């Protein structure tokens, strides 16, 4: 089986089996992924800020030689992977989707997550485009172009947003340029594009995956996770990124699972497509025996008040960017620069107060959700809007950005972990269902995600 023969997004397990049986090789997989990325009729020019053809082919050949010698380093052995353009790769400039850093010095060493991917045998095909400096949930980039969502892509060049900030990561997977995309998630930047593009995305508990060597947005919130075809794919990659052994996850029975649907904030402003898909998802889980409870969570409604004087992301981004803006401010996307500069208006005392308020808020939320196996909510409340309307209208851009970030951001502030799973019917606009839990519950949440995903894929379910 080669990538040309796939009928859907291939999974890591499918490709691992095909490689093990000799039905394909790492070199064939890499060549097919690169061909898609280099196709002038495709999205590759907007998906990648750098394509590493020769390096990827060399890694693929080495992987095939090791396999021939009986050495398989992990389930990712020989699998094409893309990495977001904020991870340091030795000898390359990390531009983070910006032109302001084009003249920066190349990285002296790999980010730990790059070392771990390579040690696992992944074939890294290139660096993916993103919202400049990761500061938006929409995925628009005026410097390198905006990759078009696979849904609603028109022959005249028009299309819909992929979601951000890990925009290129998502489209690299949907369009067969990679099997897994590695992204970052500060306020939903793995889960939003996964939801809008019909993929599965996982945001781990922040402390589990090292963020060293990744250009920061918010040191308090930044997390690193995968976008892929399935929960099992995400679990495999998550173990590699976290430096943990591969583990067999046993999906729990759905009957008796305790799931809570927050009744504050997360269900507001849903469009008809998302609302219908979410209702079907809840009904399906209840039919399978899960106990789905409507849970008041007033702390979610209080988050806006906590951020009245500024946000952690804004303040921490300003601390990193202030010198660069002084030198290269005109090179920034004005919409991104405006949000970063807003962080400069937050006082030191306000920042310290917010850190303390966050600790209290986390304790309160954890106490409310402790009786439940997971929270259940739409990943984002609306389907992907057209790129053109957001490019031309600042007010619409700001409104859409806040909506896309709203639900995922709650889990980042909680320091939790979360999965976004596709829950739409074939032919419909992609919709994501988010399962979330408190920090440290990653393995249990991934196992639960396997059970929910299996229900979605059951041929007896409609």
Secondary structure, 3 states (H helix, E strand, C coil): CCHHHCCCCCCHHHHHHHHHHCCCCHHHHHHHHHHHHHCCCCCHHHHEEEECHHHHHHHHHHHHHHHHCCCCCCCCCCCEEEEECCECCCCCCCCCCCCCCCCCCCCCCCCHHHHHHHHCCCEEEEEECCCHHHCCCCCCCCCCCCCCCCCCCCCCCCCECCCCCCHHHHHHHHCCCCCEEEEEECCCCCHHHHHHHCCEEEECCHHHCCCCCECCCCCCCCEEEEEECCHHHHHHHHHHHHCCCCCCCCCCCCCCCEEEEECCCCCCCCCHHHHHHHHHHHHHHHHCCCEEEEECCHHHHHHHHHCCCCCHHHHHHHHHHHHHHHHHHHHCCHHHHHHHHHHCCCCHHHHHHHHHHHHHHHHHHHHHHCCCCEEEEECCCCCCCEHHHHHHCHHHHHHHHHHHHHHHHHHHHHCCEEEEEECCCCCCCCCEEEEEECCCCHHHHHHHHHHHHHHHHCCCCC
